[in-house]
Amino acid sequence: MTSLAVFGSTGSIGEQTLDVVRADRAGFEIKVLAAGNSTSRIIEQINEFHPEFVIMADPDSAKKVQDSSPEVEVAYGESALREAASAAEVAVNAVVGFAGLPVTMEALKSGRRLALANKESLISAGPVVQHVRKTPGSELIPVDSEHCALHQCLYGGNSNDEDINKLLVTASGGPFREWDPDELSNVRKEDALNHPTWNMGPKITVDSSTLMNKGLEVIEAHELFGVNYEEIEVVIHPQSIVHSMVEFTDGSVLAQLSMPDMRLPISYALHYPKRSQKLHGQINWDELSQLTFETPDMDKFPCLSLAYDAGKAGETAPAWLNAANEVAVEAFLQDKIRWKEIAEVIERTMESYPSLPADTEHSIYEADASSRRVAEQCVGQVYGRN
């Protein structure tokens, strides 16, 4: 039986991870659950899965959970996250945003398998994460559906790195794929949160609407697989059946297909190198009528270009980009800026990027904090203009 630590257990990916565990009770045990301050839901999860440790975001929520569940050891804060990251054989990092970095770092430092659904930690801290990935016993398996697909295409056969010609990362195109550019000035929050395919949290859903999510996934693909940015291409695929593809030097293309179901990549990461015997995302070929593909419109979705530029710049530029995006998206969700102004805030913030090296974990935190200060100023300028 494999022990799991699930970070972000009350979020969308965390909940679906627990669904995978429910389907294979004999294969997994939950040792750690970590949630922000969702006390009522975490208490329900404690009663169902009986973990040894629970991590909350703040002392008030930790006390509430501890009072309700005295049989469990409850802690809070970043130091508790770091300690818990090595408490189980597999750490599932489903924390939203840059806050997931401590889990990524500590799980890999301690030689654990990391099932990574928190792309921001790898994107922001790529160079320092690469260093701890070399720790004996450590293993990073991506949970993003696109990178899970690439992992399966790359490592399901006998291909070598020199056989790769191109990574093709698919994108649904989000809710505004068919909108005219002029219409994008009138995007409402509810429009941006209405994803046509996936059921995700608000931050990732907004990222998908701007295609920043896909830009971040390009950086993630570079960090995961070591492929140059010139050889990573985004392809719009509205049906979200082909989750990504690999083109090889002989012209052959391998693709991974399934119905949209995040339990499949989660299950893959937990069972690797074996496969689960439970079906997730099975395709009904009688109902699948067409698969279409198109090129993304970089002018309509400038966030994608901004991500490519940051990735190519390297060092702490991706951290700077990610922080600016998190600030801009939060400002949009709080009705401080319009949807089109998300990209404007990010672009303005990137213009102030001072080319800082990414040589230590501390340098990543410094870059993140500096970018957030600049981005907040940009939000204030845009908000004042509105």
Number of C-alpha atoms within 10 A of each C-alpha: 10 14 16 25 28 29 30 26 26 25 19 14 28 23 17 19 24 20 14 21 19 15 15 16 12 10 14 19 19 23 22 30 27 28 24 21 20 17 20 13 13 21 17 11 18 21 10 11 17 19 19 15 20 29 28 27 18 14 14 13 21 23 17 15 25 18 12 14 16 10 13 17 15 24 23 21 14 18 12 19 23 18 15 25 29 23 19 20 18 27 29 33 30 27 28 21 17 21 13 24 27 19 29 30 23 21 31 26 20 19 19 24 24 29 28 25 27 26 26 27 27 27 28 32 29 23 20 19 22 15 14 19 22 13 14 12 12 17 18 18 21 27 29 22 24 25 25 22 26 26 21 19 20 23 11 10 8 7 12 10 11 8 13 19 18 20 28 24 25 26 26 24 27 24 20 22 18 8 11 10 13 8 9 14 12 11 14 14 16 10 14 21 22 18 21 15 16 15 16 17 13 17 18 19 20 28 22 24 24 27 28 26 22 24 25 27 24 28 28 24 26 20 19 19 14 10 18 16 17 10 13 19 15 19 20 20 22 20 19 23 22 24 25 27 26 24 19 19 12 9 11 10 16 18 17 18 16 17 18 20 17 21 22 25 25 27 26 20 25 27 15 10 10 10 12 17 10 11 10 17 15 12 13 9 7 6 7 11 6 7 11 12 14 13 12 18 14 12 10 18 20 20 26 24 16 20 25 19 18 22 26 15 12 18 22 29 29 32 30 31 30 26 27 30 26 21 22 28 27 16 21 22 20 11 13 18 24 24 25 18 19 27 22 19 26 29 19 16 26 21 9 13 17 13 13 15 14 23 14 13 15 12 18 27 19 16 24 23 16 18 27 22 15 23 27 17 15 21 26 16 13 17 15 10 8 9
